[in-house]
Amino acid sequence: MTQDNRTAEIANFVTHLECSKTGDILPAGTVQNLSPTGAPILVRYDLAAVAETLTKEKLAARPTDLWRYRELLPVVSAANIVSLGEDMTPLITLDNSLGSNVIVKDEGRLPTGSFKARGLVMAVSMAKELGLKRLAMPTNGNAGAAMAAYARRAGMEAFVFCPDDTPEVNVREIALQGGKIWRVNGLINDCGKIVADGEAEMGWFNLSTLKEPYRIEGKKTMGLELAEQFGWSLPDVIFYPTGGGTGLIGMWKAFAELKAIGWLQGPMPRMVAVQAEGCAPIVKAWEAGEEHAPLWPDAHTVAAGIRVPVAVGDFLIIRAVRESGGFCMAVDDDAIIATRDAVAREDGLLLCPEGAATVEAYRRALAQGLVGAEEKVVLFNCATGLKYPMAPVTRTIARGQAPDYAAMT
Ligand SMILES: *Cc1c(COP(=O)(O)O)cnc(C)c1O
């Protein structure tokens, strides 16, 4: 019998933490938020030792959750793993609407219904390992839900602040999962300020996007999983709906680590950061040839998960896109919803608006010749479509009256 990835003691290969801007080294096993220069912190591993220890055969024999990649993850002791069952997510082709070269990685199947579970299961497990008890974050909904769920499981407090127009289902699931939540009449950066200003007084550990080192490591598993699902090769292009950019940065880090241990050869995929026209700071900075993206004023989009007006990891997103030979693209809300509806109707797959944004961006990129029809493309659907508003249904049948069957279409 194979041992469970979550209960087996597996060797840990973390060597140190590193400032993503200066390369300055910080010790592993210490509580960290941003680096002293105010940049995100990255976890570094002894990849030569990983290459000697981990084999593809060993990996193939393990259960199929994200803890199968333990040698490339930061948690030291199995006892600190706080899990709700983070199983590998499927790859689904959009045969009817776009053909078999276009594959959706459906992250809506994860605990709490979004890929935020990947980042937060890692960050909360590390918080447990480091002895932290009170966690706080700003959220557009999905991150707060994942933090609340894992924090309660670990017996920690979760303080959550969200914009007051956050989808109702998110606010309620956070409260139901034991999160202490407040609505703020502002955007996610306004909520972030409340967390930052309250840290000292409230004794909070700040779990904001990229403001602690471990959510990236959790999101990195999307890249590890994708490589394994593609037989240790990669698709030609990856479209990613980009808010804070944790996933895009994390996947790029995953590919670099897999290359370093000799498991990936050949060209890396082109990374495409997709944003909404009502909130596209990264696209704007990219088009201007800049590395930093100033705050986007009056941010608005139906795709709440990518309504992020300012990102502390802006330069990491833009560098990954540039190094990969990819590009950035914004799409409008009307097209996002029309696409969400069309994919559900034609392929039976209910995407979240953020996921639908990648489908629309793919279509436009294809039309502009930025992507070839023969190329293998992966689009990320980041949350279950069930969390979002859908069009009402008005057709009725009166009980007892003979239905007009012939008119049913
Ligand atoms: C958070 C979120 C995103 C953006 O992810 P980042 O990695 O933070 O850029 C996209 N879609 C959904 C549904 C999200 O919840």
The ligand as an ORCA input file, in Angstrom:
! r2SCAN-3c Opt
* xyz 0 1
  C      -7.635     34.978     -7.185
  C      -8.291     34.645     -8.435
  C      -7.674     34.911     -9.670
  C      -6.321     35.575     -9.775
  O      -5.293     34.743     -9.288
  P      -3.851     35.330     -8.962
  O      -2.963     34.145     -8.976
  O      -3.946     35.972     -7.625
  O      -3.508     36.312    -10.023
  C      -8.345     34.545    -10.819
  N      -9.556     33.965    -10.771
  C     -10.174     33.671     -9.609
  C     -11.512     33.014     -9.638
  C      -9.566     34.003     -8.398
  O     -10.187     33.724     -7.250
*
